[in-house]
Structure formats: C-alpha cells, structure tokens
Amino acid sequence: MTQRRYGYDDLKTLMQRLRDPQTGCPWDLKQDYASIVPHTLEEVYEVIDTIERQDYDHLQEELGDLVFQVVFYAQIAAEEERFTLDDIVHGLVAKLLYRHPHVFPEGTLESRIDPENRPDPEAVNRQWDALKAEEKVSKNVTASILDDVPAAMPGLLRAKKLQKKAASVGFDWPEKTAVFDKIDEELLELKEAVASGDQAHAQEELGDLLFVLANLSRHLKIDPEQALREAARKFEYRFSHIERSVQEVGRPWDDFTLEELDAFWNLAKQEKRY
C-alpha cells in the first residue's frame, strides 16, 4: 500500500500531538524556548556541514530537522497565545514582499516588473538596507545601527556583520592594504602582550587581531566562518593521515619525533585532497 504524502497541515498536527498534555511525548512536553536553542544550533550546523560536504542526498533530511525547530517554537508560542505558525508565515511573506519592490512592485504576489529593468545586486542590497531603516523609523526605533546584530552569533561572523554595518555609514578602510597594515600592528601588539606575561592583555590583543582578520574577510568577500571550518576540515584530514601512518609503522606515538610526524603531514599535503 502506498503511504500517503504528508503536507504542511500534517506537520502542524504532529507537533500539536507531541505537545498534547494528556497523550503527548514526555520529552517534548518538558521543553521550552530556551531548552530547544542548543538543538536548533546543532541542526543549523548539520545543514551547513551537509552543504559544505556536498552531501546533497541527506540535505532534505537535515533541512526537515531544521524546519521542525521552527514548528516547535511556534507550537509553544501558540500554547501561550502569542502567535502561531500561520502568523509566522504571514509575517514573513508580508515582510519579503515589502523588501522586494524590484520583484513585487505593488507589494503583492501577483504584481510583476519588467524583466528588462531589474536592478543589479549592489543596488538591491542598498535598497534592502534603506527599507530596513524605514521599518525602524516606522516602529519608532532610534537605537544603534548595530543593535540588530545578534549577540549569540558565532564570533567571527558577528565581527564581520558589525563591521559591515559600520561600513554602510562610511566607517571603513578604503582599501585592503590598510587592513593588512592593521593586522601587522595588532600582531605586534599581541607579541608584546604575550612577552609581558599578562594573560588578560594577551587575550585582549588576540581578540583585536581576530576582529581585524574578520574585517579582512569582509574586504575579500570571504565568509570567515566558512574559511575557518574549511581550515579545520583540512587539518582533520591531514592529522588523520598522520594517525594512519603511525598505526602502519606500529610504534607508539611518543616514539616519534616531531620531524617524523611532520614528514607524515607533508605526505598528506602532497595528496592535494586538501
């Protein structure tokens, strides 16, 4: 017998059943907004990892796990009579219609533009920022331009986002060479802090260096988190090569010199897989 094909309403029903006070799942019933956050972060990173490994056979499953996180938050909110999943969808569609007048000129899904008069991506970005600023004004929001950069973002990504916001109002280095000069300056200050033995100062200077490196990534149009993950993946592969080599030789780790281990590392580099 062919299994029925489930849809959006079935997902809402499933979530409601899981949270039913009488017959629901005890684990799901114990959860609240805060307790789900670690699972949400995990699912986000699993989606990213699947894409970066080009494991598209499993992407559908991972995206489903991520969608479930949204449905979970929405169900808790519905129980508290704050908002529903339908409200989320409505608000999202309305916001995106408003922020894409170059696609929906009348602010409706039915409206269309002349395909010969589409703006370039840079103009779209400027328009997007201007519309977001208008939304703040309409909501009487007079806070800092940096306020909508979430504090919970990964450090490098948040640093890049803060710098991009500052650059949007002209607070930026005009060219990459100035950023490289700043990196040299911060590296020297870090070396001096380490030499002084002041751990707190060294931490501060290391943070300054990482912050400038994030700024360089923005000027180079490179995602710093993605670049760092790729470097970590490269290290993981090459170190695994060292582990296999040690096992093949059959000697304990402490019997190898650093030069011998480096030789295994260099062999892994020659494979040019990473």
C-alpha positions in Angstrom: 0.0 0.0 0.0 1.3 3.4 -0.9 1.9 5.7 2.1 0.1 8.9 2.0 2.1 12.0 1.2 2.2 14.3 4.2 2.0 18.1 4.0 2.1 21.4 6.0 -1.1 20.7 7.9 0.1 17.2 8.9 3.3 18.7 10.3 1.2 21.1 12.5 -1.0 18.3 13.7 2.0 16.1 14.5 3.6 18.9 16.6 0.3 19.5 18.4 0.0 15.8 19.2 3.6 15.7 20.6 2.7 18.6 22.9 -0.7 17.3 24.0 -0.7 17.4 27.8 -2.5 14.1 28.1 -1.2 11.9 25.4 1.9 13.8 24.1 5.6 12.9 24.3 7.0 13.5 27.9 10.3 14.8 26.5 8.6 17.3 24.1 6.3 18.5 26.9 9.3 19.4 29.1 10.8 21.7 26.5 10.6 25.5 26.4 12.1 28.2 24.2 15.5 28.2 25.9 15.9 24.4 26.1 15.4 24.0 22.4 18.1 26.5 21.5 21.0 24.1 21.6 19.2 21.7 19.4 18.4 24.5 16.9 22.1 25.4 16.7 23.0 21.8 16.2 20.5 21.4 13.3 21.8 24.6 11.7 25.4 23.4 11.7 24.3 20.0 10.4 22.7 21.7 7.4 25.8 23.8 6.8 28.1 20.7 7.1 25.9 18.7 4.7 26.1 21.5 2.1 29.8 22.1 2.5 30.5 18.4 2.1 28.1 18.4 -0.9 26.2 15.5 0.7 23.0 16.5 -1.1 21.5 13.1 -0.6 21.0 13.9 3.0 20.2 17.6 2.6 16.4 17.1 2.5 16.5 15.2 5.9 18.7 17.9 7.5 16.5 20.7 6.3 13.5 18.8 7.7 15.1 18.7 11.1 15.7 22.4 10.9 12.2 23.2 9.9 11.0 21.1 12.9 12.8 23.5 15.2 10.7 26.4 13.8 7.5 24.4 14.2 8.4 23.5 17.8 8.9 27.2 18.8 5.7 28.1 17.0 3.7 25.4 18.9 5.0 26.7 22.3 4.0 30.2 21.3 0.6 29.1 20.2 0.0 27.4 23.5 0.9 30.7 25.2 -1.4 32.5 22.7 1.5 34.7 21.5 1.4 33.7 17.8 1.0 30.7 15.5 2.9 29.0 12.7 0.5 30.6 10.3 1.3 34.0 11.8 5.0 33.4 11.2 4.4 32.5 7.5 2.1 35.5 7.0 4.6 37.9 8.6 7.5 36.5 6.6 5.7 36.8 3.3 4.5 40.3 4.0 8.0 41.4 5.0 9.6 39.9 2.0 7.0 41.4 -0.4 7.8 44.8 1.1 11.6 44.4 0.9 11.5 43.2 -2.7 9.7 46.0 -4.7 12.1 45.3 -7.5 10.2 41.9 -7.9 6.8 42.8 -6.5 6.3 46.5 -7.4 2.8 46.7 -5.9 3.6 44.6 -2.8 1.5 41.6 -3.8 2.4 38.2 -5.0 0.6 38.8 -8.3 2.4 42.0 -9.2 5.3 41.8 -11.6 8.0 44.0 -13.0 9.5 44.5 -16.5 12.3 41.9 -16.6 14.4 44.3 -18.7 14.5 46.8 -15.8 15.8 44.7 -12.9 18.4 46.4 -10.7 21.9 44.9 -10.1 22.7 43.1 -6.9 24.5 46.1 -5.3 21.5 48.3 -5.9 19.3 45.6 -4.3 21.5 45.5 -1.2 21.3 49.3 -0.8 17.6 49.2 -1.3 17.3 46.4 1.3 19.2 48.4 3.9 17.2 51.5 3.2 13.9 49.6 3.6 15.0 48.1 6.9 15.9 51.6 8.1 12.5 52.8 7.1 10.9 49.9 9.1 12.9 51.1 12.2 11.6 54.6 11.8 8.0 53.4 11.4 8.4 51.4 14.6 9.9 54.4 16.4 13.2 52.5 16.8 16.0 55.0 17.5 18.7 52.6 18.8 22.1 52.0 17.3 22.7 50.8 13.8 24.5 47.8 15.3 21.6 46.7 17.5 20.1 44.1 15.1 23.4 42.1 15.0 22.6 39.2 17.4 24.9 38.8 20.3 24.6 35.0 20.0 26.2 34.8 16.5 29.5 33.0 16.1 32.3 35.4 17.0 33.9 35.8 13.6 30.5 36.1 11.8 29.3 38.7 14.3 32.5 40.7 13.9 32.1 40.7 10.2 28.4 41.8 10.5 29.2 44.6 12.9 31.9 45.9 10.6 29.6 45.7 7.6 27.0 47.8 9.4 29.6 50.4 10.3 30.9 50.4 6.8 27.4 51.1 5.5 27.6 54.6 7.0 31.2 55.3 5.8 33.2 54.0 8.8 35.6 51.7 6.9 39.1 51.4 5.5 39.0 52.5 1.8 41.2 49.6 0.6 42.6 46.2 1.6 46.2 47.4 2.1 45.1 49.4 5.2 43.6 46.3 6.7 46.9 44.4 6.2 48.7 47.2 7.9 46.3 47.0 10.8 46.9 43.2 11.0 50.7 43.8 11.3 50.0 46.3 14.0 47.8 44.0 16.0 50.1 41.1 15.6 53.0 43.1 17.0 50.8 44.2 20.0 49.9 40.6 20.6 53.5 39.5 20.6 54.4 42.3 23.1 51.4 41.3 25.4 52.5 37.6 25.3 56.1 38.6 26.1 54.9 40.7 29.1 53.2 37.6 30.6 49.9 39.5 31.1 47.3 36.9 30.2 44.4 39.3 30.2 46.2 41.7 28.0 47.2 38.9 25.6 43.6 37.8 25.4 42.5 41.3 24.6 45.1 41.7 21.8 44.3 38.3 20.4 40.7 39.4 20.2 41.7 42.6 18.4 43.7 40.5 15.9 40.8 38.2 15.2 38.5 41.1 14.8 40.7 42.7 12.1 41.1 39.3 10.4 37.3 39.2 10.2 37.4 42.7 8.7 39.8 41.5 6.1 37.5 38.6 5.2 34.8 41.2 4.5 37.0 43.2 2.2 38.0 39.9 0.4 34.3 38.9 0.2 35.1 35.7 2.1 32.9 34.2 4.8 35.4 33.9 7.8 33.4 31.1 9.5 33.4 29.1 6.3 37.1 29.7 5.8 37.9 28.6 9.3 35.7 25.5 9.0 37.5 24.6 5.8 40.8 25.0 7.5 39.7 22.8 10.4 38.4 20.2 7.9 41.8 20.3 6.2 43.6 19.9 9.5 41.4 17.0 10.4 42.1 15.1 7.2 45.9 15.7 7.4 46.1 14.7 11.0 44.1 11.5 10.3 46.8 10.7 7.7 49.4 11.0 10.4 47.3 8.7 12.7 47.1 6.1 9.9 50.8 6.4 9.2 51.7 5.9 12.9 49.5 2.8 13.1 51.1 1.4 9.9 54.6 1.8 11.4 53.5 0.1 14.6 55.4 2.3 17.1 53.8 4.2 20.0 53.2 8.0 19.5 55.8 9.1 22.0 58.4 7.1 20.0 58.1 9.5 17.0 60.0 12.8 16.8 58.2 15.9 15.7 60.2 15.8 12.4 58.9 12.3 11.6 55.3 13.4 12.3 55.9 16.5 10.1 57.1 14.2 7.3 53.7 12.3 7.5 51.9 15.7 7.4 53.8 16.7 4.3 52.9 13.5 2.6 49.2 14.3 3.3 49.7 17.7 1.8 51.2 16.1 -1.4 47.9 14.2 -1.9 46.4 17.6 -2.6 43.0 16.5 -1.4 43.3 19.4 0.9 
